[in-house]
């Protein structure tokens, strides 16, 4: 499941901001790995699941980044 919208991060501490940045970065990495995995599997349903998960991770990363 992806974070579908940006969120209000106006009143967060520097430590919380750093955590959100790290989470967004981790989602970018996750998206890339899931895309690579999807290119390696043969089963069409599993391939589609991995591709959708990759897109969801990318969407979450973008929305977190846009919220900053």
C-alpha positions, 0 to 999 in steps of 0.5 A: 500500500502506498502513501497516496497523498502528501502529508503535513510535516510543518511542525516536526523536529530535525530528528523527525525530519531526518527519519522521514528522509531516511524512510523516503530513501529506503522506499526508493531503494525498495522500489528499485530492488522490487523492480529488479526482482520482477524482471527475474521471476517467470510467474506472471502473477508474482511478476505483477505483484512485484511490479505493483509493490515497486510502484507503491514504494516509489509513490510513497517515496515521492509523496514523502519527499514532496511533503518535506 
